[in-house]
Amino acid sequence: MSQRERIGVFGGAFDPPHRGHVALAHAAIAQLDLSELRIIPTGQAWHKSRPLSPAPHRLAMCQAAFGDGPGIRVDEVEIQRDGPSYTVDTLEALRRQRPDAQILLLIGQDQAQGLPAWHRAADLARLAIIWVAVRPNEAGQVTALDATLRSTFSLQALPMSAQAVSSTDIRHRVAHRQPVQAMLPDSVARYIADHHLYQTP
C-alpha cells in the first residue's frame, strides 16, 4: 500500500512575505514529511481592519519568496474566489480534490490564540491536523493552549528558530524609509522597491 499523501497548507495575507514566513515553510518541509506544501495568499481578508495590497502584488511576492522549490506550490485559490477568504472553504475544496490525503494546516502562535473566532472553527479540526509554529522554548505554551481548546482542536507543535519580524513592522519601516533588507528575502525586497509598495505619498 502506498504511503498516504500529506499536504501542508500555509495561508496568510503575505503583505509582504518575510523571512519568518520562509522559515516556517522550511521547518514544515524539514519536519513534517510533506508530499506538497501549498502557500495560499488570502483573497479578501474578513478579519483585517486595513485593506490589503492588491492581490497580484502579494501573489508575485509569494512567488519570489517561496520560489518553485521542490514540493512548494503557490496556490491562487483564495485570490480567485469571490467573497471573503475563509480557511475552512479552502480546506474543504482541497479535501474534495484530494479525498485520501492528510491535510496539515500550518499557523503561527498568534493565529492559534484566535482559532475560536475563525469562521466555522469547529470544522477545522475535522478537515486538517493543525500545526502551530513555535520557538523551542514555547512548546509548553502550545500544550497549555491545546488544553484550553481541547474540546475543539488538537494542536501539534512545529518547532522553529526565533524570527523577530512582522509584516506590519516591515510596512511601517518602508513607509518611513527605514532599512528592511534583513527582514525580507532579497527577491521580495527588490520587488517592493521596484513597485514602490508601502511608501507614503
Secondary structure, DSSP 8 states (H G I E B T S, - for coil): -----EEEEEEE--SS--HHHHHHHHHHHHHS--SEEEEEE-SEETT-SS----HHHHHHHHHHHHTT-TTEEE--HHHHSSSEE-HHHHHHHHHHH-TTSEEEEEEEHHHHHTGGGSTTHHHHHHH-EEEEEE-GGGHHHHHHHHHHTTTT--EEEEE-------HHHHHHHHHTT---GGGS-HHHHHHHHHHTTT---
